[in-house]
Amino acid sequence: MKKGSINTDTVKLYKKGTDDALAATVTYDKTAKKAVLDPSANLLRGKIYKAVVTTGARDLAGNRLDQDRDPSNGNQPKVWFFTVKN
């Protein structure tokens, strides 16, 4: 991934069912090829959250992220849900 494209504009965290991103910092370690999303507040146990990497994230060639290989659908963000264990 292009280091400058992994930031708080392109990596977001939401409580499931909301449209307001939670405050968090985002860092990218180019050597480890790892992004870290660190929420500013503790996540609540038993709650479901949604993480999103937007299409603003780019690979080393400058291509935007696209999770759908069908070009007729346009670029698609990477979205996943997780539950904080009790």
N, CA, C and O atoms as CSV, one atom per row, in Angstrom:
chain,resi,resn,atom,element,x,y,z
A,1,MET,N,N,0.841,-1.174,0.000
A,1,MET,CA,C,0.000,0.000,0.000
A,1,MET,C,C,0.886,1.238,0.000
A,1,MET,O,O,1.994,1.236,0.537
A,2,LYS,N,N,0.368,2.292,-0.617
A,2,LYS,CA,C,1.062,3.575,-0.618
A,2,LYS,C,C,0.885,4.202,0.757
A,2,LYS,O,O,-0.236,4.486,1.179
A,3,LYS,N,N,2.004,4.419,1.459
A,3,LYS,CA,C,1.967,4.849,2.854
A,3,LYS,C,C,1.069,6.063,3.080
A,3,LYS,O,O,0.272,6.053,4.018
A,4,GLY,N,N,1.164,7.078,2.281
A,4,GLY,CA,C,0.383,8.295,2.480
A,4,GLY,C,C,-1.111,8.115,2.292
A,4,GLY,O,O,-1.894,8.983,2.680
A,5,SER,N,N,-1.516,6.997,1.702
A,5,SER,CA,C,-2.952,6.790,1.460
A,5,SER,C,C,-3.639,6.045,2.599
A,5,SER,O,O,-4.856,5.864,2.568
A,6,ILE,N,N,-2.884,5.612,3.599
A,6,ILE,CA,C,-3.459,4.931,4.756
A,6,ILE,C,C,-3.467,5.930,5.906
A,6,ILE,O,O,-2.432,6.201,6.514
A,7,ASN,N,N,-4.650,6.475,6.200
A,7,ASN,CA,C,-4.777,7.530,7.213
A,7,ASN,C,C,-6.217,7.575,7.731
A,7,ASN,O,O,-7.033,6.720,7.385
A,8,THR,N,N,-6.520,8.565,8.551
A,8,THR,CA,C,-7.867,8.646,9.137
A,8,THR,C,C,-8.946,9.005,8.121
A,8,THR,O,O,-10.135,8.907,8.424
A,9,ASP,N,N,-8.549,9.415,6.927
A,9,ASP,CA,C,-9.541,9.664,5.877
A,9,ASP,C,C,-9.921,8.377,5.148
A,9,ASP,O,O,-11.014,8.277,4.590
A,10,THR,N,N,-9.029,7.402,5.151
A,10,THR,CA,C,-9.269,6.183,4.373
A,10,THR,C,C,-9.507,4.933,5.218
A,10,THR,O,O,-9.951,3.911,4.693
A,11,VAL,N,N,-9.221,4.999,6.506
A,11,VAL,CA,C,-9.471,3.875,7.406
A,11,VAL,C,C,-10.352,4.388,8.537
A,11,VAL,O,O,-9.956,5.289,9.277
A,12,LYS,N,N,-11.534,3.821,8.671
A,12,LYS,CA,C,-12.516,4.343,9.619
A,12,LYS,C,C,-13.134,3.223,10.454
A,12,LYS,O,O,-13.163,2.060,10.051
A,13,LEU,N,N,-13.619,3.609,11.614
A,13,LEU,CA,C,-14.270,2.675,12.521
A,13,LEU,C,C,-15.613,3.250,12.949
A,13,LEU,O,O,-15.716,4.428,13.292
A,14,TYR,N,N,-16.645,2.401,12.926
A,14,TYR,CA,C,-17.997,2.817,13.287
A,14,TYR,C,C,-18.595,1.824,14.263
A,14,TYR,O,O,-18.262,0.639,14.228
A,15,LYS,N,N,-19.473,2.292,15.130
A,15,LYS,CA,C,-20.319,1.382,15.888
A,15,LYS,C,C,-21.406,0.948,14.902
A,15,LYS,O,O,-21.955,1.784,14.184
A,16,LYS,N,N,-21.720,-0.344,14.861
A,16,LYS,CA,C,-22.692,-0.845,13.885
A,16,LYS,C,C,-23.994,-0.051,13.972
A,16,LYS,O,O,-24.513,0.206,15.058
A,17,GLY,N,N,-24.510,0.330,12.798
A,17,GLY,CA,C,-25.775,1.039,12.718
A,17,GLY,C,C,-25.646,2.549,12.785
A,17,GLY,O,O,-26.654,3.255,12.747
A,18,THR,N,N,-24.409,3.065,12.885
A,18,THR,CA,C,-24.217,4.514,12.921
A,18,THR,C,C,-23.440,4.967,11.694
A,18,THR,O,O,-22.775,4.173,11.030
A,19,ASP,N,N,-23.539,6.259,11.409
A,19,ASP,CA,C,-22.828,6.845,10.276
A,19,ASP,C,C,-21.685,7.756,10.700
A,19,ASP,O,O,-20.971,8.295,9.855
A,20,ASP,N,N,-21.509,7.930,12.009
A,20,ASP,CA,C,-20.452,8.802,12.514
A,20,ASP,C,C,-19.240,7.967,12.894
A,20,ASP,O,O,-19.324,7.096,13.759
A,21,ALA,N,N,-18.109,8.237,12.240
A,21,ALA,CA,C,-16.885,7.498,12.536
A,21,ALA,C,C,-16.426,7.812,13.955
A,21,ALA,O,O,-16.537,8.945,14.424
A,22,LEU,N,N,-15.909,6.789,14.627
A,22,LEU,CA,C,-15.354,6.967,15.962
A,22,LEU,C,C,-13.971,7.592,15.842
A,22,LEU,O,O,-13.254,7.349,14.871
A,23,ALA,N,N,-13.604,8.391,16.826
A,23,ALA,CA,C,-12.274,8.996,16.835
A,23,ALA,C,C,-11.227,7.892,16.977
A,23,ALA,O,O,-11.348,7.008,17.826
A,24,ALA,N,N,-10.207,7.959,16.138
A,24,ALA,CA,C,-9.152,6.945,16.170
A,24,ALA,C,C,-7.922,7.484,15.450
A,24,ALA,O,O,-8.015,8.405,14.639
A,25,THR,N,N,-6.769,6.895,15.757
A,25,THR,CA,C,-5.561,7.198,14.997
A,25,THR,C,C,-5.289,6.022,14.077
A,25,THR,O,O,-5.661,4.885,14.369
A,26,VAL,N,N,-4.639,6.311,12.970
A,26,VAL,CA,C,-4.292,5.285,11.995
A,26,VAL,C,C,-2.812,5.437,11.659
A,26,VAL,O,O,-2.352,6.529,11.324
A,27,THR,N,N,-2.084,4.351,11.751
A,27,THR,CA,C,-0.687,4.352,11.359
A,27,THR,C,C,-0.456,3.216,10.374
A,27,THR,O,O,-1.196,2.233,10.353
A,28,TYR,N,N,0.581,3.366,9.559
A,28,TYR,CA,C,0.918,2.317,8.596
A,28,TYR,C,C,2.412,2.034,8.675
A,28,TYR,O,O,3.237,2.941,8.565
A,29,ASP,N,N,2.743,0.773,8.865
A,29,ASP,CA,C,4.129,0.324,8.891
A,29,ASP,C,C,4.423,-0.324,7.539
A,29,ASP,O,O,3.994,-1.444,7.265
A,30,LYS,N,N,5.164,0.404,6.701
A,30,LYS,CA,C,5.446,-0.062,5.341
A,30,LYS,C,C,6.255,-1.363,5.348
A,30,LYS,O,O,6.013,-2.248,4.528
A,31,THR,N,N,7.210,-1.480,6.267
A,31,THR,CA,C,8.050,-2.673,6.336
A,31,THR,C,C,7.228,-3.902,6.692
A,31,THR,O,O,7.365,-4.950,6.061
A,32,ALA,N,N,6.373,-3.775,7.703
A,32,ALA,CA,C,5.535,-4.902,8.134
A,32,ALA,C,C,4.291,-5.056,7.270
A,32,ALA,O,O,3.583,-6.059,7.369
A,33,LYS,N,N,4.017,-4.052,6.411
A,33,LYS,CA,C,2.812,-4.054,5.572
A,33,LYS,C,C,1.572,-4.194,6.431
A,33,LYS,O,O,0.702,-5.027,6.175
A,34,LYS,N,N,1.510,-3.339,7.481
A,34,LYS,CA,C,0.422,-3.449,8.448
A,34,LYS,C,C,-0.103,-2.067,8.813
A,34,LYS,O,O,0.660,-1.156,9.133
A,35,ALA,N,N,-1.416,-1.937,8.758
A,35,ALA,CA,C,-2.086,-0.715,9.223
A,35,ALA,C,C,-2.633,-0.987,10.614
A,35,ALA,O,O,-3.113,-2.084,10.900
A,36,VAL,N,N,-2.557,0.026,11.481
A,36,VAL,CA,C,-3.087,-0.098,12.840
A,36,VAL,C,C,-4.123,0.993,13.054
A,36,VAL,O,O,-3.841,2.178,12.881
A,37,LEU,N,N,-5.314,0.581,13.429
A,37,LEU,CA,C,-6.413,1.478,13.756
A,37,LEU,C,C,-6.576,1.447,15.265
A,37,LEU,O,O,-6.932,0.417,15.837
A,38,ASP,N,N,-6.314,2.582,15.912
A,38,ASP,CA,C,-6.316,2.647,17.377
A,38,ASP,C,C,-7.405,3.615,17.841
A,38,ASP,O,O,-7.213,4.829,17.772
A,39,PRO,N,N,-8.546,3.098,18.314
A,39,PRO,CA,C,-9.634,3.956,18.775
A,39,PRO,C,C,-9.189,4.836,19.939
A,39,PRO,O,O,-8.394,4.412,20.779
A,40,SER,N,N,-9.700,6.049,19.983
A,40,SER,CA,C,-9.364,6.992,21.058
A,40,SER,C,C,-9.999,6.591,22.385
A,40,SER,O,O,-9.487,6.937,23.449
A,41,ALA,N,N,-11.098,5.871,22.326
A,41,ALA,CA,C,-11.790,5.403,23.538
A,41,ALA,C,C,-11.906,3.882,23.468
A,41,ALA,O,O,-11.871,3.292,22.389
A,42,ASN,N,N,-12.043,3.263,24.631
A,42,ASN,CA,C,-12.218,1.813,24.668
A,42,ASN,C,C,-13.500,1.411,23.945
A,42,ASN,O,O,-14.524,2.085,24.058
A,43,LEU,N,N,-13.434,0.313,23.206
A,43,LEU,CA,C,-14.630,-0.230,22.570
A,43,LEU,C,C,-15.432,-0.970,23.625
A,43,LEU,O,O,-14.875,-1.492,24.590
A,44,LEU,N,N,-16.735,-1.011,23.436
A,44,LEU,CA,C,-17.626,-1.610,24.426
A,44,LEU,C,C,-17.757,-3.113,24.216
A,44,LEU,O,O,-17.955,-3.577,23.093
A,45,ARG,N,N,-17.648,-3.858,25.292
A,45,ARG,CA,C,-17.779,-5.310,25.222
A,45,ARG,C,C,-19.164,-5.706,24.756
A,45,ARG,O,O,-20.169,-5.118,25.154
A,46,GLY,N,N,-19.193,-6.720,23.900
A,46,GLY,CA,C,-20.457,-7.245,23.402
A,46,GLY,C,C,-21.060,-6.440,22.265
A,46,GLY,O,O,-22.090,-6.837,21.719
A,47,LYS,N,N,-20.452,-5.322,21.890
A,47,LYS,CA,C,-20.980,-4.477,20.813
A,47,LYS,C,C,-20.322,-4.847,19.487
A,47,LYS,O,O,-19.200,-5.353,19.445
A,48,ILE,N,N,-21.053,-4.578,18.405
A,48,ILE,CA,C,-20.561,-4.863,17.061
A,48,ILE,C,C,-20.060,-3.558,16.448
A,48,ILE,O,O,-20.706,-2.516,16.556
A,49,TYR,N,N,-18.911,-3.636,15.812
A,49,TYR,CA,C,-18.300,-2.490,15.152
A,49,TYR,C,C,-18.039,-2.816,13.690
A,49,TYR,O,O,-17.944,-3.979,13.297
A,50,LYS,N,N,-17.928,-1.759,12.897
A,50,LYS,CA,C,-17.644,-1.899,11.470
A,50,LYS,C,C,-16.358,-1.153,11.156
A,50,LYS,O,O,-16.222,0.025,11.488
A,51,ALA,N,N,-15.418,-1.833,10.520
A,51,ALA,CA,C,-14.187,-1.202,10.051
A,51,ALA,C,C,-14.281,-1.068,8.531
A,51,ALA,O,O,-14.788,-1.954,7.842
A,52,VAL,N,N,-13.781,0.057,8.030
A,52,VAL,CA,C,-13.857,0.333,6.592
A,52,VAL,C,C,-12.517,0.865,6.106
A,52,VAL,O,O,-11.934,1.762,6.716
A,53,VAL,N,N,-12.034,0.303,5.001
A,53,VAL,CA,C,-10.923,0.901,4.271
A,53,VAL,C,C,-11.541,1.407,2.980
A,53,VAL,O,O,-12.026,0.621,2.166
A,54,THR,N,N,-11.523,2.718,2.796
A,54,THR,CA,C,-12.205,3.329,1.657
A,54,THR,C,C,-11.420,3.141,0.363
A,54,THR,O,O,-10.282,2.671,0.373
A,55,THR,N,N,-12.035,3.509,-0.724
A,55,THR,CA,C,-11.392,3.420,-2.028
A,55,THR,C,C,-10.319,4.490,-2.210
A,55,THR,O,O,-9.654,4.527,-3.245
A,56,GLY,N,N,-10.145,5.355,-1.220
A,56,GLY,CA,C,-9.051,6.322,-1.257
A,56,GLY,C,C,-7.705,5.691,-0.956
A,56,GLY,O,O,-6.667,6.277,-1.263
A,57,ALA,N,N,-7.703,4.504,-0.359
A,57,ALA,CA,C,-6.456,3.781,-0.118
A,57,ALA,C,C,-5.911,3.314,-1.469
A,57,ALA,O,O,-6.661,2.847,-2.326
A,58,ARG,N,N,-4.599,3.449,-1.644
A,58,ARG,CA,C,-3.989,3.125,-2.940
A,58,ARG,C,C,-2.834,2.138,-2.789
A,58,ARG,O,O,-2.149,2.103,-1.767
A,59,ASP,N,N,-2.640,1.341,-3.834
A,59,ASP,CA,C,-1.491,0.439,-3.840
A,59,ASP,C,C,-0.258,1.215,-4.293
A,59,ASP,O,O,-0.347,2.408,-4.583
A,60,LEU,N,N,0.891,0.544,-4.356
A,60,LEU,CA,C,2.140,1.230,-4.706
A,60,LEU,C,C,2.126,1.831,-6.106
A,60,LEU,O,O,2.857,2.783,-6.380
A,61,ALA,N,N,1.298,1.284,-6.991
A,61,ALA,CA,C,1.182,1.822,-8.349
A,61,ALA,C,C,0.200,2.990,-8.423
A,61,ALA,O,O,0.047,3.612,-9.474
A,62,GLY,N,N,-0.466,3.285,-7.299
A,62,GLY,CA,C,-1.421,4.397,-7.277
A,62,GLY,C,C,-2.847,4.008,-7.577
A,62,GLY,O,O,-3.719,4.873,-7.661
A,63,ASN,N,N,-3.107,2.713,-7.741
A,63,ASN,CA,C,-4.473,2.251,-8.007
A,63,ASN,C,C,-5.308,2.306,-6.742
A,63,ASN,O,O,-4.839,1.943,-5.664
A,64,ARG,N,N,-6.557,2.764,-6.876
A,64,ARG,CA,C,-7.469,2.817,-5.736
A,64,ARG,C,C,-7.924,1.418,-5.335
A,64,ARG,O,O,-8.020,0.517,-6.169
A,65,LEU,N,N,-8.204,1.252,-4.031
A,65,LEU,CA,C,-8.716,-0.014,-3.519
A,65,LEU,C,C,-10.027,-0.368,-4.213
A,65,LEU,O,O,-10.883,0.493,-4.413
A,66,ASP,N,N,-10.176,-1.630,-4.574
A,66,ASP,CA,C,-11.430,-2.097,-5.156
A,66,ASP,C,C,-11.631,-3.551,-4.763
A,66,ASP,O,O,-10.859,-4.418,-5.172
A,67,GLN,N,N,-12.670,-3.825,-3.969
A,67,GLN,CA,C,-12.945,-5.172,-3.495
A,67,GLN,C,C,-13.832,-5.967,-4.440
A,67,GLN,O,O,-14.113,-7.137,-4.183
A,68,ASP,N,N,-14.277,-5.349,-5.529
A,68,ASP,CA,C,-15.152,-6.027,-6.483
A,68,ASP,C,C,-14.436,-6.037,-7.833
A,68,ASP,O,O,-14.183,-4.982,-8.416
A,69,ARG,N,N,-14.120,-7.204,-8.313
A,69,ARG,CA,C,-13.358,-7.308,-9.563
A,69,ARG,C,C,-14.180,-6.946,-10.804
A,69,ARG,O,O,-13.624,-6.828,-11.896
A,70,ASP,N,N,-15.479,-6.770,-10.651
A,70,ASP,CA,C,-16.335,-6.394,-11.781
A,70,ASP,C,C,-16.259,-4.884,-11.961
A,70,ASP,O,O,-16.790,-4.147,-11.131
A,71,PRO,N,N,-15.614,-4.399,-13.025
A,71,PRO,CA,C,-15.436,-2.957,-13.203
A,71,PRO,C,C,-16.750,-2.194,-13.395
A,71,PRO,O,O,-16.784,-0.977,-13.219
A,72,SER,N,N,-17.812,-2.885,-13.747
A,72,SER,CA,C,-19.090,-2.195,-13.948
A,72,SER,C,C,-19.694,-1.724,-12.623
A,72,SER,O,O,-20.589,-0.879,-12.618
A,73,ASN,N,N,-19.206,-2.267,-11.491
A,73,ASN,CA,C,-19.725,-1.871,-10.179
A,73,ASN,C,C,-18.979,-0.691,-9.583
A,73,ASN,O,O,-19.374,-0.186,-8.533
A,74,GLY,N,N,-17.909,-0.238,-10.228
A,74,GLY,CA,C,-17.098,0.837,-9.664
A,74,GLY,C,C,-16.245,0.318,-8.520
A,74,GLY,O,O,-16.342,-0.850,-8.144
A,75,ASN,N,N,-15.419,1.177,-7.973
A,75,ASN,CA,C,-14.558,0.781,-6.860
A,75,ASN,C,C,-15.387,0.550,-5.601
A,75,ASN,O,O,-16.330,1.289,-5.319
A,76,GLN,N,N,-15.024,-0.478,-4.854
A,76,GLN,CA,C,-15.756,-0.849,-3.648
A,76,GLN,C,C,-14.804,-0.838,-2.447
A,76,GLN,O,O,-13.686,-1.342,-2.550
A,77,PRO,N,N,-15.229,-0.275,-1.313
A,77,PRO,CA,C,-14.386,-0.296,-0.115
A,77,PRO,C,C,-14.342,-1.696,0.496
A,77,PRO,O,O,-15.186,-2.543,0.207
A,78,LYS,N,N,-13.348,-1.915,1.339
A,78,LYS,CA,C,-13.273,-3.151,2.126
A,78,LYS,C,C,-13.988,-2.885,3.441
A,78,LYS,O,O,-13.631,-1.949,4.156
A,79,VAL,N,N,-14.985,-3.687,3.771
A,79,VAL,CA,C,-15.796,-3.500,4.978
A,79,VAL,C,C,-15.862,-4.822,5.730
A,79,VAL,O,O,-16.063,-5.875,5.124
A,80,TRP,N,N,-15.696,-4.770,7.033
A,80,TRP,CA,C,-15.902,-5.966,7.844
A,80,TRP,C,C,-16.436,-5.574,9.210
A,80,TRP,O,O,-16.232,-4.459,9.690
A,81,PHE,N,N,-17.123,-6.525,9.817
A,81,PHE,CA,C,-17.736,-6.331,11.140
A,81,PHE,C,C,-17.056,-7.240,12.141
A,81,PHE,O,O,-16.599,-8.330,11.797
A,82,PHE,N,N,-16.992,-6.782,13.383
A,82,PHE,CA,C,-16.448,-7.616,14.452
A,82,PHE,C,C,-17.148,-7.285,15.743
A,82,PHE,O,O,-17.669,-6.184,15.917
A,83,THR,N,N,-17.159,-8.243,16.649
A,83,THR,CA,C,-17.767,-8.069,17.976
A,83,THR,C,C,-16.663,-8.086,19.019
A,83,THR,O,O,-15.771,-8.933,18.978
A,84,VAL,N,N,-16.728,-7.148,19.952
A,84,VAL,CA,C,-15.780,-7.118,21.062
A,84,VAL,C,C,-16.211,-8.187,22.053
A,84,VAL,O,O,-17.354,-8.191,22.509
A,85,LYS,N,N,-15.301,-9.089,22.387
A,85,LYS,CA,C,-15.633,-10.204,23.285
A,85,LYS,C,C,-15.996,-9.728,24.673
A,85,LYS,O,O,-15.465,-8.735,25.170
A,86,ASN,N,N,-16.913,-10.459,25.289
A,86,ASN,CA,C,-17.309,-10.181,26.675
A,86,ASN,C,C,-16.227,-10.593,27.638
A,86,ASN,O,O,-16.384,-10.434,28.848
